[in-house]
Amino acid sequence: MDVRVFSEAVSINRAAKTVTVHDLKNDRFYEEPYDTLILSPGSSPVRPNLPGIDLPRVLTLWTVPDADRIRALITEENAKSAVVIGGGFIVLEMAENLAEAGLSVSLVEKMPQVMPPLDREMALLVERELKQHNVSLYLGADVSAFEQAEGGVCVVLEDGRSIRADLAVLSIGVRPNGDLAAKAGLAVNSRGSILVNDALQTEDPSIYAVGDAVEVRSFATGEPAMIPLAGPANNMAGFVADNVVRGLVRFAPWDLALNDPDVQILDVREPGEIALLSVPNAISIPLGQLRENLQALDPEKEIVVFCAAGIRAYNAARILSGSGFPRVSVYPGGTQFYVKTRL
Ligand SMILES: Cc1cc2nc3c(=O)[nH]c(=O)nc-3n(C[C@H](O)[C@H](O)[C@H](O)COP(=O)(O)OP(=O)(O)OC[C@H]3O[C@@H](n4cnc5c(N)ncnc54)[C@H](O)[C@@H]3O)c2cc1C
């Protein structure tokens, strides 16, 4: 594997199938050819355009150097107080660690509760825990500015209150790094997330995109969403790498009509699993017996493969595609997901 650090991809030339790379150490540019290109540029923390946002004690936590800077303020510059802004999981982890390090911590969140995706009664438990650890909560409070303060920063709120601290750390969301793709003429949504199909391909079939930078479809709502988490990013990377190396497997839509006469549902789980839960209208062929039983399937119809979690279904889909079945897809998440969404 040829890993090039200190190298920034600055543009994609889709016609020539090359990427222009800026070698940051030697300040030179060169063209790197590709057959298949996979974009995983991630996302960047949002830094709103507020007065004082560039003050040196107004920080974000995204990279290891960001964490080093916060640590240095505590260990070398004797910081004793912090304001953390945002109420999501990164801010909560920061509040926990800063309090543990002995700092007096204030948390400012625009919404009336921490962890906005949680139900109110669950969020209350989190808030109680924070208060028990002496974290001061400013909920339903919007930051309007940052002001320089002696040895620190003053966080000014819309309602006129202000909180003085030795440092402020912002974690109010992330913005997908879709600029490189957009500059290459690939479709991005209004937030900058790269648009991909179910195979994570952009509109250019030679270019895939994965991770924080892509728009996905929420399993819960079916709506377009951004899910900036390592688990999904890792899954997407493995899925695309496998597809690029071994050929393409598609996911079926999660809300697939299971009684569509043009679709054959193939369940590759073992009989013991099917006895516990059966999928309506499914043809049952355990994965280990699939190669000998291909004649049970109609190649004219689309085949959607089920298993418990997706791994056996993926292998079955590979077998079917390799055996000449033209339209094969995998039901995402298998029966584990089916149980949560259909029963
Ligand atoms: C403090 C913190 C805590 C987190 N905790 C969790 C957690 O507990 N659980 C969880 O699931 N997720 C967590 N996450 C989120 C998780 O880190 C991301 O979802 C995941 O890293 C996304 O992977 P990615 O490959 O899409 O992007 P990244 O990991 O951000 O990687 C993108 C890389 O591309 C590089 N890059 C961007 N543009 C270019 C370019 N033009 N040329 C060359 N290189 C480029 C960037 O420098 C970066 O190194 C956390 C994130 C943060 C910041």
The ligand as an ORCA input file, in Angstrom:
! r2SCAN-3c Opt
* xyz 0 1
  C     -13.780     14.069     19.126
  C     -14.493     13.069     18.279
  C     -15.003     11.924     18.857
  C     -15.677     10.980     18.069
  N     -16.157      9.884     18.695
  C     -16.805      8.954     17.963
  C     -17.317      7.785     18.581
  O     -17.185      7.582     19.798
  N     -17.964      6.891     17.805
  C     -18.113      7.063     16.467
  O     -18.698      6.207     15.794
  N     -17.642      8.167     15.840
  C     -17.000      9.121     16.557
  N     -16.524     10.250     15.937
  C     -16.798     10.436     14.495
  C     -15.776      9.681     13.633
  O     -14.483     10.110     13.976
  C     -16.049      9.986     12.149
  O     -17.401      9.661     11.851
  C     -15.153      9.166     11.233
  O     -13.798      9.456     11.506
  C     -15.463      9.501      9.764
  O     -14.552      8.845      8.926
  P     -14.222      9.465      7.497
  O     -13.226      8.542      6.852
  O     -15.462      9.786      6.768
  O     -13.532     10.866      7.798
  P     -12.249     11.231      8.692
  O     -11.939     10.203      9.684
  O     -12.478     12.644      9.133
  O     -11.069     11.189      7.616
  C     -11.017     12.110      6.543
  C      -9.545     12.363      6.253
  O      -9.438     12.918      4.942
  C      -8.474     13.958      4.971
  N      -8.808     14.850      3.836
  C      -9.902     15.632      3.671
  N      -9.841     16.266      2.478
  C      -8.703     15.860      1.876
  C      -8.088     16.163      0.627
  N      -8.627     17.012     -0.236
  N      -6.909     15.558      0.329
  C      -6.349     14.671      1.201
  N      -6.872     14.359      2.414
  C      -8.034     14.939      2.734
  C      -8.683     14.618      6.328
  O      -7.529     15.331      6.704
  C      -8.925     13.396      7.201
  O      -7.712     12.874      7.699
  C     -15.843     11.193     16.683
  C     -15.322     12.352     16.092
  C     -14.670     13.284     16.891
  C     -14.129     14.517     16.252
*
